[in-house]
Amino acid sequence: MDLEARKISFVQEFLRLENEEIVTGLENLLHEKKVELLDSEMKPMNIDQFNNEIDQSINDAFQGRIVSAKI
């Protein structure tokens, strides 16, 4: 069974659930796994990347390529 078929099967089974405790547990598990995945994919930028980002931001500001945060 491919991933798309597994997801459809899971959603169908999820929709049949009547137990709020199980739904809460699955919500918590999904949240935890998403956080773990995000943490594992995040990598700190090195000092050269950091300085390049700053230089690009300054250049963008001088060139007028900015968006105001004021409402």
SULSULBEL-V286865 format. One record per pair of residues at least 12 apart in sequence whose C-alpha atoms are under 10 Angstrom apart, sorted by the first residue. I is the first residue (numbers start at 1). J is the second residue. If there is no record, write none. Layout:
I:J / I:J
This chain:
14:26
